[in-house]
Amino acid sequence: MLESRLNNLKKICRITSSISKMDVRLINQEETPIIQLVKQNLPAALQNFEEDFKQINKILKEHDTQSYYYYINSFRLQYMASGIWDNSDYKGAIIVGPFLSSVPGTEFMSDIIAKNQIPISERKQLQEFYESLSVVNNSFTNSIGELLVNLSLNPFTDAQCITSDPIPSNHNKESIKTVIDESKSIIELRYKNEEKFMHAIMTGDKEKLDQLKMDIGDVYFENRIPESPIRSSKNITLVLNTLCRVAAKRGGVHPVYIHEISDKFAILIERAPNLPYLNKLIGIMLHEYCDLVKEYSTRQYSELVKKAVEYIRLNIDSPLTLHDLADSIHVNPSHLSRKFKQETGQNITDFINIKKVESAKLYLQIGQNTITDVAFIVGFNDVNYFSRVFKKVTSLTPSQYMKLHKSDKY
């Protein structure tokens, strides 16, 4: 009986996942996941499954089985859940999410990082993750809740699919040969175009990329599944995402940054509802990969300086000194300092301070944190030193910068 009930619940989870395009989990009354249809993993900084599942089960237990629960955690991740607390052999809950109800802008992300004391070095990863989530309205979430309740309460019936025999092909030998010859030419052209795409990504050349997309779009995005053009276009776009990923790596971007943007677009591509949306998404994806290369490429540096730059970027929220950096990458401090200045045109301290100030600007623009809080968030232990560094880089004190940005809003 229990096995049959679990099989039915698994089918309900599969249907819900397919319709909602979101992650779906089935947990038991001990908050242990039994079924997980998950397309994206939460960043480590956001994983709070134990507390989330405990709270969801607690609330659902207090209400009848015709209720569904709209849950929001401290990271503003939202879930829809329905309880299974009837007289069946299985008890627990089906949980759909995470999703969002608003677009995660700069202020949204800064607030989450500050309130949950997340290292600022995680900002890029978190931004990519939040941008990959579905943004839905109340009507949609209520529909998901009602669907869960009705599927869970009523006996599950396996539907039967009716099919017909395929229509015989009327192609003759000559027409087939013509199609094959044309196909060979298209395939050869497509591979040449892939190399052009990848080179444009590697160099962060948006203009070249836009021209390529205009010139060869019809050839590259040929419909390979006539009965399902949206599926065909999604498949091609997923391939393009992979090419962009490889190109960004060749362009000198650290895998940490590539992984997040690649995962984000893989999810967004699958969730694309129609061809116009998918076509717009392609343009956004290509430009974001170019921006990623421009901002994070270390291809022009030697291996030593490349390691130093990547370490600084990934640990920008920590206090960093030349000796700390040299110890971390196992090199003589004097040699590192000389090579870094030679290749970047900046000494290490100035490079670190500029990166920290760039991060601090985002928090100061929003104005929800004190200057002291911002200093600690970006890795300064002394707020006075932070203020001196900020003024050296921007010619403004942090308080002047905040006031200037505040006045720009009005």
KOLPA-776498 format. One record per residue (C-alpha): residue number from 1; residue in one letter; x negated, y, z negated. Coordinates in Angstrom, 3 decimals, always signed. Example, Ala and Ser with C-alpha at 12.3 -4.5 7.8 and 13.67 -1.06 7.14 Angstrom:
BEGIN
<pt 1,'a',<-12.300,-4.500,-7.800>> <pt 2,'s',<-13.670,-1.060,-7.140>> 
//
This chain:
BEGIN
<pt 1,'m',<+0.000,+0.000,+0.000>> <pt 2,'l',<-2.814,+2.421,-0.952>> <pt 3,'e',<-4.734,+1.655,+2.253>> <pt 4,'s',<-1.642,+2.325,+4.356>> <pt 5,'r',<-1.015,+5.623,+2.564>> <pt 6,'l',<-4.636,+6.712,+3.067>> <pt 7,'n',<-4.438,+5.855,+6.777>> <pt 8,'n',<-1.346,+8.036,+7.118>> <pt 9,'l',<-2.991,+10.870,+5.210>> <pt 10,'k',<-6.034,+10.598,+7.476>> <pt 11,'k',<-3.736,+10.998,+10.501>> <pt 12,'i',<-2.119,+14.043,+8.876>> <pt 13,'c',<-5.558,+15.546,+8.308>> <pt 14,'r',<-6.554,+14.875,+11.914>> <pt 15,'i',<-3.385,+16.492,+13.298>> <pt 16,'t',<-3.753,+19.509,+11.005>> <pt 17,'s',<-7.400,+19.961,+11.982>> <pt 18,'s',<-6.550,+19.733,+15.677>> <pt 19,'i',<-3.731,+22.301,+15.431>> <pt 20,'s',<-5.390,+24.775,+13.050>> <pt 21,'k',<-8.933,+24.491,+14.526>> <pt 22,'m',<-10.172,+24.579,+10.930>> <pt 23,'d',<-11.907,+22.222,+8.509>> <pt 24,'v',<-9.611,+19.847,+6.646>> <pt 25,'r',<-10.357,+17.825,+3.516>> <pt 26,'l',<-8.422,+15.270,+1.506>> <pt 27,'i',<-9.430,+15.195,-2.175>> <pt 28,'n',<-8.264,+12.908,-4.965>> <pt 29,'q',<-7.113,+13.912,-8.427>> <pt 30,'e',<-10.735,+13.812,-9.654>> <pt 31,'e',<-11.588,+16.506,-7.049>> <pt 32,'t',<-13.672,+14.053,-5.002>> <pt 33,'p',<-13.419,+14.414,-1.184>> <pt 34,'i',<-12.026,+11.223,+0.370>> <pt 35,'i',<-11.643,+12.449,+3.959>> <pt 36,'q',<-13.628,+15.356,+5.406>> <pt 37,'l',<-13.032,+16.665,+8.934>> <pt 38,'v',<-15.669,+19.367,+8.761>> <pt 39,'k',<-17.197,+21.152,+11.770>> <pt 40,'q',<-19.312,+23.628,+9.811>> <pt 41,'n',<-21.246,+23.391,+6.568>> <pt 42,'l',<-21.078,+26.178,+4.027>> <pt 43,'p',<-24.400,+27.965,+3.420>> <pt 44,'a',<-25.978,+26.784,+0.174>> <pt 45,'a',<-25.326,+30.146,-1.503>> <pt 46,'l',<-21.553,+29.746,-1.020>> <pt 47,'q',<-21.107,+26.143,-2.073>> <pt 48,'n',<-18.731,+26.116,-5.008>> <pt 49,'f',<-16.762,+23.011,-4.094>> <pt 50,'e',<-16.419,+21.588,-7.590>> <pt 51,'e',<-14.818,+24.706,-9.050>> <pt 52,'d',<-12.705,+25.375,-5.934>> <pt 53,'f',<-11.284,+21.839,-5.804>> <pt 54,'k',<-10.671,+21.820,-9.565>> <pt 55,'q',<-8.692,+25.070,-9.391>> <pt 56,'i',<-6.680,+23.921,-6.355>> <pt 57,'n',<-5.695,+20.605,-7.970>> <pt 58,'k',<-4.859,+22.326,-11.268>> <pt 59,'i',<-2.412,+24.771,-9.660>> <pt 60,'l',<-0.806,+22.191,-7.363>> <pt 61,'k',<-0.217,+19.796,-10.277>> <pt 62,'e',<+1.793,+22.522,-12.027>> <pt 63,'h',<+4.249,+22.829,-9.105>> <pt 64,'d',<+6.515,+20.460,-7.215>> <pt 65,'t',<+5.399,+18.742,-4.011>> <pt 66,'q',<+7.338,+21.191,-1.852>> <pt 67,'s',<+4.851,+23.938,-2.746>> <pt 68,'y',<+1.658,+24.932,-0.977>> <pt 69,'y',<-1.191,+26.982,-2.445>> <pt 70,'y',<-2.956,+29.968,-0.849>> <pt 71,'y',<-6.352,+30.043,-2.579>> <pt 72,'i',<-9.140,+32.669,-2.390>> <pt 73,'n',<-12.496,+32.187,-4.136>> <pt 74,'s',<-15.083,+34.736,-5.304>> <pt 75,'f',<-16.761,+34.709,-1.868>> <pt 76,'r',<-13.439,+35.756,-0.256>> <pt 77,'l',<-13.216,+32.383,+1.464>> <pt 78,'q',<-9.562,+31.432,+1.823>> <pt 79,'y',<-7.896,+28.011,+1.826>> <pt 80,'m',<-4.401,+26.586,+2.249>> <pt 81,'a',<-3.598,+23.431,+0.261>> <pt 82,'s',<-0.704,+21.055,-0.304>> <pt 83,'g',<-0.472,+18.594,-3.196>> <pt 84,'i',<+0.323,+14.888,-3.067>> <pt 85,'w',<+1.726,+14.246,-6.529>> <pt 86,'d',<+4.751,+12.098,-5.683>> <pt 87,'n',<+5.254,+8.476,-6.728>> <pt 88,'s',<+2.893,+7.145,-4.044>> <pt 89,'d',<-0.238,+5.156,-4.798>> <pt 90,'y',<-2.417,+8.121,-3.867>> <pt 91,'k',<-2.591,+11.482,-5.638>> <pt 92,'g',<-4.596,+14.542,-4.653>> <pt 93,'a',<-4.445,+17.388,-2.151>> <pt 94,'i',<-5.015,+18.271,+1.502>> <pt 95,'i',<-7.087,+21.446,+1.873>> <pt 96,'v',<-7.400,+23.527,+5.066>> <pt 97,'g',<-10.171,+26.109,+5.398>> <pt 98,'p',<-12.187,+28.176,+4.855>> <pt 99,'f',<-10.738,+31.063,+6.880>> <pt 100,'l',<-10.445,+34.842,+6.551>> <pt 101,'s',<-7.644,+37.397,+6.745>> <pt 102,'s',<-9.869,+40.297,+7.889>> <pt 103,'v',<-12.945,+40.800,+10.058>> <pt 104,'p',<-16.150,+40.537,+7.961>> <pt 105,'g',<-17.838,+43.903,+8.540>> <pt 106,'t',<-20.934,+45.384,+6.887>> <pt 107,'e',<-19.081,+46.565,+3.773>> <pt 108,'f',<-17.381,+43.174,+3.430>> <pt 109,'m',<-20.732,+41.324,+3.494>> <pt 110,'s',<-22.529,+43.760,+1.197>> <pt 111,'d',<-19.762,+43.482,-1.385>> <pt 112,'i',<-19.948,+39.670,-1.387>> <pt 113,'i',<-23.742,+39.677,-1.720>> <pt 114,'a',<-23.735,+42.250,-4.530>> <pt 115,'k',<-20.851,+40.798,-6.568>> <pt 116,'n',<-22.134,+37.220,-6.350>> <pt 117,'q',<-25.817,+38.151,-6.778>> <pt 118,'i',<-26.833,+36.411,-3.556>> <pt 119,'p',<-30.427,+37.044,-2.357>> <pt 120,'i',<-30.444,+39.636,+0.419>> <pt 121,'s',<-32.691,+37.346,+2.456>> <pt 122,'e',<-29.553,+35.232,+2.983>> <pt 123,'r',<-27.661,+38.121,+4.592>> <pt 124,'k',<-28.283,+37.108,+8.218>> <pt 125,'q',<-27.264,+33.508,+7.563>> <pt 126,'l',<-24.121,+34.573,+5.704>> <pt 127,'q',<-23.149,+37.081,+8.400>> <pt 128,'e',<-23.349,+34.412,+11.106>> <pt 129,'f',<-21.294,+32.006,+8.993>> <pt 130,'y',<-18.536,+34.505,+8.193>> <pt 131,'e',<-18.323,+35.594,+11.825>> <pt 132,'s',<-17.704,+31.965,+12.822>> <pt 133,'l',<-14.620,+31.657,+10.587>> <pt 134,'s',<-11.096,+31.979,+11.927>> <pt 135,'v',<-9.418,+35.288,+11.113>> <pt 136,'v',<-5.687,+34.598,+10.777>> <pt 137,'n',<-2.556,+36.423,+9.652>> <pt 138,'n',<-0.033,+35.500,+6.956>> <pt 139,'s',<+2.389,+34.013,+9.455>> <pt 140,'f',<-0.195,+31.498,+10.640>> <pt 141,'t',<-1.278,+30.459,+7.133>> <pt 142,'n',<+2.337,+30.055,+6.027>> <pt 143,'s',<+2.978,+27.847,+9.055>> <pt 144,'i',<-0.005,+25.674,+8.100>> <pt 145,'g',<+1.315,+25.409,+4.544>> <pt 146,'e',<+4.784,+24.376,+5.747>> <pt 147,'l',<+3.254,+21.871,+8.154>> <pt 148,'l',<+1.214,+20.277,+5.346>> <pt 149,'v',<+4.225,+19.995,+3.046>> <pt 150,'n',<+6.463,+18.434,+5.681>> <pt 151,'l',<+3.841,+15.997,+6.963>> <pt 152,'s',<+2.905,+14.934,+3.436>> <pt 153,'l',<+6.462,+14.450,+2.158>> <pt 154,'n',<+7.991,+12.579,+5.092>> <pt 155,'p',<+7.153,+9.076,+6.370>> <pt 156,'f',<+4.541,+9.243,+9.107>> <pt 157,'t',<+5.607,+7.859,+12.493>> <pt 158,'d',<+3.026,+6.904,+15.108>> <pt 159,'a',<+4.029,+8.509,+18.408>> <pt 160,'q',<+3.699,+6.713,+21.749>> <pt 161,'c',<+2.084,+8.441,+24.725>> <pt 162,'i',<+3.687,+7.801,+28.128>> <pt 163,'t',<+1.395,+7.795,+31.177>> <pt 164,'s',<+1.803,+7.187,+34.897>> <pt 165,'d',<-0.474,+5.560,+37.479>> <pt 166,'p',<-2.996,+7.916,+39.124>> <pt 167,'i',<-2.238,+9.079,+42.662>> <pt 168,'p',<-4.542,+7.352,+45.213>> <pt 169,'s',<-7.201,+9.559,+46.804>> <pt 170,'n',<-6.752,+10.518,+50.482>> <pt 171,'h',<-10.442,+11.424,+51.046>> <pt 172,'n',<-12.174,+9.783,+54.027>> <pt 173,'k',<-15.874,+8.958,+54.343>> <pt 174,'e',<-16.800,+12.190,+56.142>> <pt 175,'s',<-15.054,+14.457,+53.621>> <pt 176,'i',<-16.710,+12.607,+50.727>> <pt 177,'k',<-20.167,+13.088,+52.334>> <pt 178,'t',<-19.500,+16.816,+52.757>> <pt 179,'v',<-18.481,+17.150,+49.117>> <pt 180,'i',<-21.640,+15.293,+47.996>> <pt 181,'d',<-23.919,+17.542,+50.077>> <pt 182,'e',<-22.238,+20.681,+48.712>> <pt 183,'s',<-22.495,+19.313,+45.199>> <pt 184,'k',<-26.264,+18.759,+45.555>> <pt 185,'s',<-26.775,+22.370,+46.630>> <pt 186,'i',<-24.715,+23.649,+43.706>> <pt 187,'i',<-26.618,+21.483,+41.225>> <pt 188,'e',<-29.983,+22.715,+42.513>> <pt 189,'l',<-28.822,+26.330,+42.324>> <pt 190,'r',<-27.428,+25.821,+38.840>> <pt 191,'y',<-30.781,+24.564,+37.516>> <pt 192,'k',<-32.606,+27.527,+39.067>> <pt 193,'n',<-30.113,+29.862,+37.448>> <pt 194,'e',<-30.578,+28.182,+34.078>> <pt 195,'e',<-34.280,+29.061,+34.201>> <pt 196,'k',<-33.413,+32.671,+35.030>> <pt 197,'f',<-30.940,+32.792,+32.131>> <pt 198,'m',<-33.502,+31.383,+29.718>> <pt 199,'h',<-36.223,+33.802,+30.776>> <pt 200,'a',<-33.873,+36.770,+30.277>> <pt 201,'i',<-33.027,+35.519,+26.771>> <pt 202,'m',<-36.704,+34.902,+25.967>> <pt 203,'t',<-37.519,+38.511,+26.785>> <pt 204,'g',<-34.313,+40.014,+25.331>> <pt 205,'d',<-33.411,+41.520,+28.717>> <pt 206,'k',<-29.680,+42.348,+28.506>> <pt 207,'e',<-29.536,+44.148,+31.854>> <pt 208,'k',<-31.033,+41.175,+33.693>> <pt 209,'l',<-28.676,+38.848,+31.846>> <pt 210,'d',<-25.577,+40.866,+32.781>> <pt 211,'q',<-26.678,+40.926,+36.426>> <pt 212,'l',<-27.225,+37.165,+36.443>> <pt 213,'k',<-23.814,+36.568,+34.887>> <pt 214,'m',<-22.174,+38.728,+37.585>> <pt 215,'d',<-24.126,+37.235,+40.487>> <pt 216,'i',<-23.944,+33.548,+39.645>> <pt 217,'g',<-20.982,+33.195,+37.317>> <pt 218,'d',<-18.745,+31.427,+39.824>> <pt 219,'v',<-21.435,+28.863,+40.627>> <pt 220,'y',<-22.550,+28.259,+37.067>> <pt 221,'f',<-19.085,+28.159,+35.539>> <pt 222,'e',<-17.597,+25.880,+38.172>> <pt 223,'n',<-14.464,+24.022,+37.045>> <pt 224,'r',<-15.558,+20.410,+36.528>> <pt 225,'i',<-12.299,+19.228,+34.952>> <pt 226,'p',<-9.518,+20.439,+37.304>> <pt 227,'e',<-6.692,+19.279,+35.053>> <pt 228,'s',<-8.161,+21.174,+32.100>> <pt 229,'p',<-9.998,+24.368,+33.123>> <pt 230,'i',<-10.301,+25.592,+29.525>> <pt 231,'r',<-12.008,+22.331,+28.496>> <pt 232,'s',<-14.310,+22.539,+31.497>> <pt 233,'s',<-15.312,+26.113,+30.679>> <pt 234,'k',<-15.854,+25.272,+27.022>> <pt 235,'n',<-18.192,+22.415,+27.969>> <pt 236,'i',<-20.250,+24.684,+30.221>> <pt 237,'t',<-20.346,+27.418,+27.577>> <pt 238,'l',<-21.549,+24.934,+24.954>> <pt 239,'v',<-24.367,+23.982,+27.329>> <pt 240,'l',<-25.152,+27.679,+27.784>> <pt 241,'n',<-25.275,+28.077,+24.001>> <pt 242,'t',<-27.846,+25.280,+23.848>> <pt 243,'l',<-29.914,+26.916,+26.601>> <pt 244,'c',<-29.825,+30.204,+24.687>> <pt 245,'r',<-30.923,+28.378,+21.547>> <pt 246,'v',<-33.916,+26.831,+23.324>> <pt 247,'a',<-34.778,+30.139,+25.016>> <pt 248,'a',<-34.701,+32.035,+21.703>> <pt 249,'k',<-37.095,+29.460,+20.218>> <pt 250,'r',<-39.429,+29.927,+23.180>> <pt 251,'g',<-39.064,+33.656,+22.648>> <pt 252,'g',<-40.621,+33.341,+19.193>> <pt 253,'v',<-37.567,+33.392,+16.895>> <pt 254,'h',<-37.689,+31.374,+13.674>> <pt 255,'p',<-35.345,+28.319,+13.697>> <pt 256,'v',<-33.533,+29.590,+10.580>> <pt 257,'y',<-32.062,+32.509,+12.533>> <pt 258,'i',<-31.404,+30.446,+15.668>> <pt 259,'h',<-29.545,+27.734,+13.764>> <pt 260,'e',<-27.014,+30.123,+12.277>> <pt 261,'i',<-26.163,+31.954,+15.505>> <pt 262,'s',<-26.008,+28.686,+17.457>> <pt 263,'d',<-23.620,+27.095,+14.958>> <pt 264,'k',<-21.457,+30.213,+14.912>> <pt 265,'f',<-20.950,+30.241,+18.664>> <pt 266,'a',<-20.440,+26.469,+18.905>> <pt 267,'i',<-17.462,+26.880,+16.558>> <pt 268,'l',<-16.125,+30.012,+18.270>> <pt 269,'i',<-16.329,+28.305,+21.682>> <pt 270,'e',<-14.288,+25.339,+20.486>> <pt 271,'r',<-11.685,+27.671,+19.006>> <pt 272,'a',<-11.342,+29.819,+22.148>> <pt 273,'p',<-7.607,+29.856,+22.987>> <pt 274,'n',<-7.836,+30.827,+26.677>> <pt 275,'l',<-10.203,+31.594,+29.577>> <pt 276,'p',<-10.244,+35.435,+29.246>> <pt 277,'y',<-11.200,+35.119,+25.571>> <pt 278,'l',<-13.907,+32.572,+26.434>> <pt 279,'n',<-15.313,+34.790,+29.185>> <pt 280,'k',<-15.537,+37.717,+26.751>> <pt 281,'l',<-17.160,+35.444,+24.164>> <pt 282,'i',<-19.865,+34.458,+26.676>> <pt 283,'g',<-20.886,+38.090,+27.127>> <pt 284,'i',<-21.029,+38.621,+23.358>> <pt 285,'m',<-23.046,+35.428,+22.881>> <pt 286,'l',<-25.648,+36.323,+25.520>> <pt 287,'h',<-26.107,+39.814,+24.078>> <pt 288,'e',<-26.420,+38.540,+20.504>> <pt 289,'y',<-29.152,+36.096,+21.516>> <pt 290,'c',<-30.993,+38.971,+23.237>> <pt 291,'d',<-30.652,+41.104,+20.096>> <pt 292,'l',<-31.917,+38.175,+18.009>> <pt 293,'v',<-35.052,+37.884,+20.157>> <pt 294,'k',<-35.678,+41.634,+20.065>> <pt 295,'e',<-35.323,+41.798,+16.288>> <pt 296,'y',<-36.966,+38.557,+15.167>> <pt 297,'s',<-39.387,+37.474,+17.907>> <pt 298,'t',<-42.967,+36.868,+16.752>> <pt 299,'r',<-44.162,+35.506,+20.098>> <pt 300,'q',<-46.655,+38.342,+20.549>> <pt 301,'y',<-48.468,+37.473,+17.306>> <pt 302,'s',<-51.137,+34.919,+16.437>> <pt 303,'e',<-50.051,+31.914,+14.338>> <pt 304,'l',<-51.428,+33.540,+11.186>> <pt 305,'v',<-49.573,+36.844,+11.583>> <pt 306,'k',<-46.473,+34.997,+12.770>> <pt 307,'k',<-46.396,+33.019,+9.494>> <pt 308,'a',<-46.845,+36.211,+7.490>> <pt 309,'v',<-44.047,+38.092,+9.285>> <pt 310,'e',<-41.638,+35.157,+8.970>> <pt 311,'y',<-42.422,+34.726,+5.270>> <pt 312,'i',<-41.774,+38.426,+4.618>> <pt 313,'r',<-38.435,+38.345,+6.454>> <pt 314,'l',<-37.235,+35.215,+4.660>> <pt 315,'n',<-38.262,+36.538,+1.212>> <pt 316,'i',<-37.572,+40.244,+1.624>> <pt 317,'d',<-35.483,+40.393,-1.575>> <pt 318,'s',<-38.474,+39.307,-3.699>> <pt 319,'p',<-41.348,+41.481,-4.941>> <pt 320,'l',<-44.098,+40.913,-2.331>> <pt 321,'t',<-47.774,+41.844,-2.416>> <pt 322,'l',<-50.685,+41.095,-0.124>> <pt 323,'h',<-52.057,+38.514,-2.550>> <pt 324,'d',<-48.641,+36.830,-2.995>> <pt 325,'l',<-48.301,+36.577,+0.754>> <pt 326,'a',<-51.859,+35.275,+1.258>> <pt 327,'d',<-51.367,+32.618,-1.430>> <pt 328,'s',<-48.092,+31.489,+0.144>> <pt 329,'i',<-49.583,+30.908,+3.582>> <pt 330,'h',<-52.996,+29.771,+2.264>> <pt 331,'v',<-55.280,+32.412,+3.748>> <pt 332,'n',<-57.873,+34.891,+2.527>> <pt 333,'p',<-56.154,+38.225,+1.665>> <pt 334,'s',<-58.787,+40.393,+3.357>> <pt 335,'h',<-58.668,+38.344,+6.560>> <pt 336,'l',<-54.851,+38.442,+6.579>> <pt 337,'s',<-54.779,+42.196,+5.983>> <pt 338,'r',<-57.221,+42.844,+8.821>> <pt 339,'k',<-55.409,+40.585,+11.327>> <pt 340,'f',<-51.972,+41.941,+10.360>> <pt 341,'k',<-53.027,+45.566,+10.871>> <pt 342,'q',<-54.739,+44.703,+14.152>> <pt 343,'e',<-51.689,+42.961,+15.658>> <pt 344,'t',<-48.721,+44.926,+14.226>> <pt 345,'g',<-50.265,+48.375,+13.894>> <pt 346,'q',<-49.096,+48.508,+10.246>> <pt 347,'n',<-50.603,+47.412,+6.978>> <pt 348,'i',<-48.727,+44.707,+5.098>> <pt 349,'t',<-47.423,+46.948,+2.319>> <pt 350,'d',<-45.930,+49.446,+4.774>> <pt 351,'f',<-44.357,+46.632,+6.820>> <pt 352,'i',<-42.764,+45.120,+3.708>> <pt 353,'n',<-41.492,+48.477,+2.463>> <pt 354,'i',<-39.940,+49.385,+5.828>> <pt 355,'k',<-38.055,+46.073,+5.918>> <pt 356,'k',<-36.835,+46.573,+2.348>> <pt 357,'v',<-35.680,+50.119,+3.107>> <pt 358,'e',<-33.782,+48.883,+6.189>> <pt 359,'s',<-31.895,+46.463,+3.937>> <pt 360,'a',<-31.336,+49.123,+1.259>> <pt 361,'k',<-29.746,+51.497,+3.779>> <pt 362,'l',<-26.809,+49.123,+4.283>> <pt 363,'y',<-25.941,+49.169,+0.585>> <pt 364,'l',<-26.459,+52.904,+0.196>> <pt 365,'q',<-24.209,+53.625,+3.207>> <pt 366,'i',<-21.348,+51.758,+1.567>> <pt 367,'g',<-21.879,+53.506,-1.761>> <pt 368,'q',<-20.434,+50.750,-3.962>> <pt 369,'n',<-23.715,+50.023,-5.780>> <pt 370,'t',<-25.877,+52.298,-7.897>> <pt 371,'i',<-29.350,+53.196,-6.653>> <pt 372,'t',<-30.802,+51.045,-9.437>> <pt 373,'d',<-28.726,+48.062,-8.335>> <pt 374,'v',<-29.779,+48.535,-4.712>> <pt 375,'a',<-33.443,+48.708,-5.746>> <pt 376,'f',<-33.189,+45.352,-7.540>> <pt 377,'i',<-31.156,+43.771,-4.725>> <pt 378,'v',<-33.889,+44.473,-2.158>> <pt 379,'g',<-36.716,+43.357,-4.440>> <pt 380,'f',<-38.028,+46.476,-6.229>> <pt 381,'n',<-38.616,+46.115,-9.968>> <pt 382,'d',<-39.090,+49.881,-10.448>> <pt 383,'v',<-36.334,+52.240,-9.278>> <pt 384,'n',<-38.687,+55.238,-9.265>> <pt 385,'y',<-41.115,+53.429,-6.997>> <pt 386,'f',<-38.175,+52.416,-4.786>> <pt 387,'s',<-37.127,+56.084,-4.494>> <pt 388,'r',<-40.665,+57.146,-3.537>> <pt 389,'v',<-40.933,+54.411,-0.905>> <pt 390,'f',<-37.471,+55.228,+0.469>> <pt 391,'k',<-38.338,+58.915,+0.849>> <pt 392,'k',<-41.655,+58.073,+2.505>> <pt 393,'v',<-39.897,+55.942,+5.114>> <pt 394,'t',<-36.770,+58.055,+5.714>> <pt 395,'s',<-37.804,+61.559,+4.527>> <pt 396,'l',<-34.775,+61.430,+2.210>> <pt 397,'t',<-34.276,+60.272,-1.353>> <pt 398,'p',<-31.763,+57.420,-1.840>> <pt 399,'s',<-29.234,+59.846,-3.360>> <pt 400,'q',<-29.640,+62.277,-0.438>> <pt 401,'y',<-29.162,+59.406,+1.995>> <pt 402,'m',<-25.962,+58.326,+0.215>> <pt 403,'k',<-24.551,+61.863,+0.254>> <pt 404,'l',<-25.427,+62.335,+3.916>> <pt 405,'h',<-23.725,+59.107,+4.905>> <pt 406,'k',<-20.701,+59.923,+2.741>> <pt 407,'s',<-20.289,+63.292,+4.461>> <pt 408,'d',<-20.528,+61.601,+7.883>> <pt 409,'k',<-17.435,+59.569,+7.052>> <pt 410,'y',<-15.226,+62.628,+6.775>> 
//
